[in-house]
Amino acid sequence: MSKRWYVVHTYSGYENRVKTDLEHRIETMGMQDRIFDIQIPMERVTEIKEGGKRETKDSKIFPGYVLVRMEMDDDSWTCVRNTPGVTGFLGGNGKPSPLSREEYNKMMRKSDKGNGAKRTAVNLEIGTSVRVTSGPLTDFDGQVTEVNAEQGKVKVALLIFGRETPVELTFDQIEVIA
């Protein structure tokens, strides 16, 4: 029998609890030789708060889903399926479907480069007044004209020598002015 990754559906918000409960069940039921690993797909998200403060935290990529690496048989299926908070396995015709290596890598956001994707969440909008906090344009004030959260950059229209000049800056180079 082969070790494969399966997707387990849980109540949203109960992923960590399901992981902990399942780890205890594996231990008490002696299933360590058939259920090997439990993962919750996460990504690092950097949020830019008021005043330009950066806060990095882990965020679930697929709320309500947990990945379990196991050898599928009746006993291991029963152990996982009867864990509190688990609503079932992902798969067709009532049978759990194992993930391919590519599907697993995509769910876990693993690339060939070895580092997972990073995302930046920011509460900046077009028209927000900001002040440059670092770099050669420190202390200049301007207005946001474009936000590129994927790259962590923002375009700001600054008044330089009496002219409005568009400048591309990173989120950590600016702070919102009240």
N, C-alpha and C positions, 0 to 999 in steps of 0.2 A: 504494500500500500504506500502511496506517496503523500508527502507533506504538501498541502496546497493552501492557498489563501482563499478564504470565503468572506463574503460581506454579510454581516449580521445587522439587521434593522433593529433599532432601539427607540424608546421614547426620546424625543428631542430634549436635550439638556441632561439626560441620564447616562451619557456615554462613559464618563469617568466612573460613575457608580457601577455600571454594568461591568466595566473592566475589572474593578476591584472585587465585585461579587463573583465574577467568573474565575478570577485567580484563586479565590478561597475555595470555590466548588471543585476546581481542578485538583487542588491539594487534598481536600477531604475525600474526594471520590477516587483518588489515585489515578488521575488521567494524564499525568505528566508525560507518559510515553505516547500519547495520542494527540494532545493539544499543547502546542509548543510556544506560541507567541500571540499576543493581543496588541493591536495598534489602533490608535485614534488618529486619523489623518489631520495634521495640524500645519499651520504656516505662521511665520513671524510677521506681525503687522506693526508698523510704526505709525502711531497717531501723532499729529501735531496739534497740541492743545493751545488754549489761550496763552498769549505771550510767547509763542513759538517753542514752548517746552515739548520735547519729544518723549513719547512713552511707548516702549516696545512691549508687546505681549503676544502670547500664542493664541491663535484663533482657530477654531475647528473649520476645516474646509468643507466637510459634508456632515452637517449636524444631523444626528439620528442614525449614524452609521459607524460601526466598529469593524475592523478587519481581524479575523482569527485565522492563524495558521495551524492546520490540524490534519490528521488522517481521518477522513470521513467514514464512520461506521455508525451503527445504531446507538451504541453507548456514548460516543463523543457527540453525536447529534443531539441526543437527549440531554446530556450535560449542559450544552450551550443553550439549547432551545428552552429549557426549563429554568434558566437563570432569570431572576426578577428583573424586569425592565426590557427583556428581549421580546420582540414581537415576531421574529422569524428570520429566515435566511433569504437572501436575494437569489432568485433563480426562477426558471420556468417550470411549468407542470408540477408544482409542489416539490421539486427537487432542487437542493442547493447547487448552484453553478460555481465551480472554482474560477478564480481570476487567472488570466494569463500574466506572465511577467510584465508585459507592456502595460496592461491594465493596472496592475499593482503599482508600478512605477508612476503612472499618470495620477493615480489616486493619492499617492504619497508625495506627489510633486517632486519626484526624484529625476534628475537629468543625468546625462552622461558626465557632466562637469562635476557632479557630486554635491553641489550645494542647491538646496531647495529655493524656490522662488520667494522673493520678499515683496511685500506689498506695503504701500503707504496710504493710510487713511488720513484725510485732512479736512478740516471744516472751513476751508478757504473757498470763497466764491468770487466770481468776476465782479469787480467793483469794490472789493474789500480794501480798506486803507491799511497799508503796511509800512514798516520802517525797516531799512536794511541794517542788520546787526553785525555783519562781518564782511571783510573784503574791502576793495578800494572804494566802494560806494557807501561805506558805513555812515549812518545817520541821515541818509537821504530818505525822504518819504515819497510814496507813490501809491498807485492803485493797480490791483491785480487785473490783467487783461486776458490771461489764459492760465489754466491749471492743468498740468500733466502729472496726475497722481502715479501713473505707472513708472515714470522716470524719476519721480520725486522732484520735479522742477516746476517753476512758476514764471510766467512772464509778467513783469511789472513795468508800468509806464512811470518813469522818474522824470522830474523836472530838473534838467541839467543845463546850465547857462541859459535859462529862460526858454528852453525848448523841451518838449515832451519826447523822451527817448525810451524806446522799449529795451528792456534788459532781461536776460534770462538768468534766474537765480535758483539755488536749491532751497528746499523748505527750511533747512537749518540756518540759512542766511537772513531770514526775515522774521519779523514778529508782527502780529496784528495790533493796530493802534485802535483804542476805543473811540 
